[in-house]
């Protein structure tokens, strides 16, 4: 269990994501923080990252790894495709 509220996590998550954005930008991609719910960080990959076959690896071994090093080893990152933002609450409540 992550010992922080979603509100407490936000500044740390934003700072951590800033570290990986340059890596994404090198490949023409980007990422937007959509929100944090139940310790899950919801992002939306953008630019060249959308539809890229490596985006799952980027999310797991780039973004999530950085967040886990900086904040907490159990933090989870979920990419929501454009138009799927309404699924945030449902996904956040899944075990």
N, C-alpha and C positions, 0 to 999 in steps of 0.2 A: 504494500500500500504506500502510495506517495504521500509524505507528511506535509504537503502544502496544499492550500486551496488553489483553485484555478486562477483566481485573481492574483495570488502571490506568485504563481508561476509565470505569469505573462511577461514581466520585465526581463526575467532570466531567459525565457524562451526567445523573446525578440532579440536579445543580445547574442544568443547562441546561433540563431538563424542567420544573423548578419555575417557570421564567420563562414558559412557555407555558400552564401549568395554569390560571391566572386567566382567560386568553382563552377556554379551553374551558368553564370554569365559567360564564362570562357567558351562554353558549348552552345551559346545562343539561347539559353534557358533562363528561367526565373521561377520565383515562388512567392506566394502570398500567404500570410498567416490568416486563416479564417476564424479561428477561435480555439479555445481550450475548454474541454468538458470532461469531467471525471478523470483528469490526468492524461487525457488523450489530446495530442496536439493535431489539429486539423489544418492542413495546408492545401493549396491548389498549385500544382506545378503549371508553369506557363512557358510560352515561347516554344523553343525546340524540344523542351522536355515533354510536351503534350504528345502522346502517341509514340514516344521513343521507347524502343525495346529495353533499354537500360534504365528506364525511370524507376522501376521497382528496386533495382540494385542501388541506384543513387539515393533513394529514399531510405532504405534499410542501412546501407553501409556508409552513407555520407551524412545525411540529415539526422536520422535517428541516433546513429553512433555519436555524433557531436553533442546532441542533446543529453544523451546518457552520460557522457564524460563530464559535461558541464553542470548537469543538474541532478539527475537521479537515474540509477540503473534500470528502473522499471518504466520509464517514460516511453510512450508509444506515439508514433507518427502515422497519421492516416491522410492519404491524398484523396481529395474529393474532386472528381471531374466537374467541369463546368456544367451547371444544371442540376448537380447532385447536392448542392449546399443544404437543401431541406432534410437530408438524411443524417445530418450531424447528431441530433438528439438520439435518434434510433441507434446509430452506431456507438455512440458514447455510452449507452446503457447496456450494451452487450458485454457479457463477461469476458 
